Amino acid sequence: MVFKRVLGSLGVGGPVVDTILDREPVRPGGVVRGHVRLRGGGSACDLEHLALELVAELAAGVETRYGGEEREGGVVFDRLRLSGGFRLDAREHRDIPFTIHIPWETPLTEMSGQPLGVVLGVQVELAAAGVRDHGDPEPLIVRPLPVQEAVLGALGRLGFGLVAADLRLAHIAGTGQRLPFHQEIELTPAPRYLHDVNEITLTLLAGPDGMEVVLEADKRGGGPGALARHTVRHEGLERRDWTGQVDSWIRALIESRATHTARDGRPGAAIAGSAGSAGSAGVTAGTAAGGAVGGSMVAAGLGDALGNLAGLGDLAGLGELGELGDLGELEGLEGLEDRRDLRGSGAEEGGRG
């Protein structure tokens, strides 16, 4: 991992810094463990501080419009200070272990083993000789929580298809969103709804107690959109009829959209596409609209992800919440040194450049 500015200020033969992550995928609200490996150079040097940052990559030309801190092509959405100043002797070997808690609203990077085109990483910040620098981010893989899988699986069984999963640098009004962005999962409608709606946009805002489900119909269509919010808890997943519940949400959303259309006297957006097989109806690869993070085209075949989730049945095999560890244990960050939470504020400690 190269820190050109810092190591250049220390002269030739400066220290070597590397970040080693446990490569197990993580779920929102979970933890990532690893260690930072320091190797002294040809002479002793004084390091001012060492920190870890969670970063989401930005698409070219996108600017931060809400919270967070934009830095070197990414938005930093959480930060953990590992140590203050210390002296690294010549040829000294030092490993600094860490445990960093992943925010509950951290977006998903994979669904049913398929990458979603969202790029997250853990990067090191090193300060020495009055200069701060950052290494290349180590990729972070985030998979759905059981409650997220339950909602996504129900959509797959109903016949909705996945188009794209982008990050939007904006806040959803009326929600408890804390991060500077939220993930939007764009879906083509199930065959039964092809004549009612062009596209459904889904956002899953997880928290320690449950999850906010935000649904929006034809957000980018020619007619008025409609938005609905629902709250579900982590407990009792296997006792719910998720297919029926999610279908009722969709029907209510479409009815709300129709009401808005009739009241405003404007027609809804034109219906595009044709009916397809359940689980992949009308699936196409899509690109992120302006203002998206990591707005790359979704990989071919990604539309099968929701279809794969359709096989979840009665949620057996989703994994009990115990697989995530004690959920209560994930709420705090006890034992972490001088953690700075940038969620929703974009502020940093004084003296940060």
N, C-alpha and C positions, 0 to 999 in steps of 0.2 A: 504494500500500500504506500503510494508516494505522496508526500506532503511537500510540494515544491517550494512554497513560500517559507514555511517554517524551517525545513531542513536546509534550504539555501542560506537562510540567515545564520545558521549554525556552522556553516563552512563544510568543506568536503569531509566525508567520512562521518557524517552525523548519525543519529540513532535510526534504527529500523522499527517501524510500528506496523502491527498486523492485527486484524480482528478475526477471531475464530468463533463462529456461531454453532450451537447445536443445530443440526440440520432437520430436526423434526418439525413438521408444519405446526402452526399455532392456530388457535381459534380466538376470536375477539374476546377480550377480557382475560386472556391467558398470559403466560410469561414466556420470554425468550431468555435462554441462558447461554453463556459463552465466556470468553476472556479476551482481553487485549494483551498482546504479547509485545514487549519492549525489549530491544537489543541495543546496548550502548555502542557508540561508534568509537573512533580512534581517541577521543578525549571526553572528559566529563562535560555534561551540559545541564543547565537548569531548565526544567519544564514547569511552566506556570500553572497549567491545569490540563485535565483530560476529561472529555465528556463524550457521551453517546447521544445520537439523535435519530429519531424515526422520521423518515422523509418519503414523500410521495413524488414521483417524477412528474414534471410538467410537460405538456405538449409545447412545441415551439410557438413562441409569440403570445402565450397565455400569461396574464398578469394576475397576481393575488388581489382579490377584491374584498375579501372578508377574512379578518383574523390571520393567524398563522404568520410564518416568516418565510419569504421567498429567498432561496439561496442556491446559486449555481444550478439552475434548472429544476429545482424541487421546492416543495413546501415542507418545512419542518413542522411536525404536528405533535411532537413530544420530545423531551430532553431529560437526560440523566447525567448529572455531574459525577464522575467517578472518583476524582481526587483533586486536591489543591496542588500547590507548588511542591516539587521535590527535585532532588538531584539524581540524575542517572549517570553513574560512573562509567568510565571507559570499559567496554566489553561486558558490561553488566547485563544479566538476563533477568527480566522481571515480568511475571504474569499477573494481571489484575483481573480477577473473576468478576462477573456481573450478572445480575438478574434484572431484566427490564420488563415492566408490566405493560402489556399491549392495551391501549384504550378499547373500551367496549365498542365504540363506533368505528374501529378500524375496518376499512373496506375489505372485501373478499378478493383474493387474487386467483382462486381456483374454485371450480364447481364440478363435482363428479369427476375429478381428475383432469378437467379441461382448464387451461389457463384463460383468464378473462381479459387479458390485455392491460390490466392495471399493474403498475410496477411500484412496489414498496421496497424500502431498504433500511438497513441500520448502518449509520456512518459514524466515524470517529472524528471528533474535533480535538485538535492539539494546539496548544498555545506555548510559544517559547520566544524569547528575545523580543517581546512586544508584538508578535505577529500571531494571528490565528489562521488555521488552515484545516481543511477537511479531506479525508481520504475518500476513495470510491465506496459507494454504499454496497454492503453485502445484501444480496436478495433475501427478502422475507416472504415466505409463503403463508397465506392465511386462508383457512377453510371455514365453511359455515358452522355456526352453532347448531345444536339439534333443533331449536325453535326456528331458525332460519331455514334449515333443511325441510322442516315440516311444511312451511309456507311454500317454498319452492317446489317441493314434491307434489303438493296439491295442484299447483299451477300446471305442472307437467302432466298430471293425470287428467286435468281438464282439457288439455290440448293446446296450451299456450306455448309459443316458441320463443327462444332467446335470440335477440338481435345483437345487443351490445351491452356492456357494463362499464359506464364511464364515471369519473369523479367530477362533481360540479362544485366550483368554488363559490358557494352561496349558502345561506341559511334558509331552512324551511320554516316559514312563519308558523307559530302555534305549536312547535315541537320543542323537546328538550335538547335539541342538537347542541353539542359542545365543540366538536372539531370544526376547523375552518372549511371543510368540504363535506359532502355526503355522496354516497354512491347511488347512481341511478341505473337500474336494470331495465332495459327496454325490451318489451315483449310484443310479439305479434299476437292478435286475438285468436282464441279457440274458434273452431269452425262455427259453433252456434252463435258467435258474436261478430262474425265477419261483416254483417250488414249494419252493425250498430256502432262500431268503433274501429279506428285505424290502428291505434297503438295504445298499450298500457305501459306506464312507467311505474316501477316499483322501487321503493327505498325502505331498507330494513335498519332501523336505528336501535341497536341493542344497548342494554344497560344491565346493571347487576340484578335487578328485579324482574325484568322482562324486556319487551321489545315494542317499539312503535312501528307500525306498518303504515306506510304512506303510499297511496295509490293515486295515480293521475291518469286521466283519459285524454288522448289526443292533445298532449301538451304542445306539440308543434304543428298541429293540424290547422285547417282553415277556419274552423268554428270555435266556439267557446269551449275551454277545457273544464274539467271537473276534478276536484281533489277530495279525497277522503282519508281520514286517519283512524287507525284502530290500535288498541293496546292489548298485548297478550303476555302471559307470564311464562317463565321457564318451566314451572312445575306442571305435572299432569298432562304431558304431551300425548301420551298413549291413550288417554281417555277422551280425546276430542275427535270429532268428525272433521278433519281438516279440509277434506274435499268439499263438503257441504258448506263449511264456514267460509272458505275463501270464495266459493261460487256465489254465496250471498253477498259478500263484499263487492264482487265484480258487478253483480246485477244492480245493486244499490248505486254504484258509481255510474253505471250507464244510464240508469233512470234519472239520476241527478243531472247528468250531462244533457239528457233530452229535455229536462225541465228548463235548464238554462237556455238551451237553444230556442225553445218555444217562447220563453219570456223575452229574449233579446230580439226575436224575429229574424235570426240569422240561421242559415242552414249549417249543418255539421260538416266536418271535413269529408272530402270524397273518400270512398272506401277503395283501398288499393289491395291488389293481390287476389288470390283465389283460395278456396278451401284446400287444405292438405291433410295428411294423415295426422292423427292425434299425437301430440308430443313434439311435432316439428312443423306444424301448419304454417305455411308462408314464410319459413325461415330464410332470411338473407343475411349476408354480412353487412355490417353498418359501420360508419365512421362517426366519431364524436363530433358534436356541434361545437361552435365557438364557445370558449369558456370552460372546456373540459380538461381534466388532468389525465395525462397518459392517453390521449385520444387516438390510439392506433386502431387499425381495422381489426375486427375480431377474426380469429383464425378460422379457416374453413373447418366445418364439422362441429363447430361449437354449439350449433343449434341442437345437437343431440344431448346436451347437458341436462336440460329440463326433462327430456324424454327418459334419460337414465334415472332421474330422481322419481319419475312416475312409478318405478318399481318398489318404492319404499313401503307400499301397502299400509299396514296399520302402525307404521313407525317402528316396528320391531327391527332391531339392528342399527337404529340411529345412534345408539350409544347413550347410556344414562349420563346425567349431568355429572355423575361422579368421575367420568373420564376426564372432565376438565379440571379435576381437583375440587377442593372445597370452594364453592362460588363466593362464600363470604370472605374467604382468605384472599381472593383476588381484588377485593374492593380497595384495600389500602396499599400503601407503598412503604410500610414500616421497614426500617433497616436500610433503605436506600439513601445515600448521602446527597443532600442538597439538591433534590430533584426540582426542576423548574417545569411547571405545567403551562404549556403555551396554548392550551385549548381555548379558542374563542377570544383570546386577548391579543396575541401577537407580541406581547411585551416580553422583555428579558431583563435580567439583572443589570443594575447600573454598570456602565463602562463597557457594555457589549457593543462591538462595532459592526 
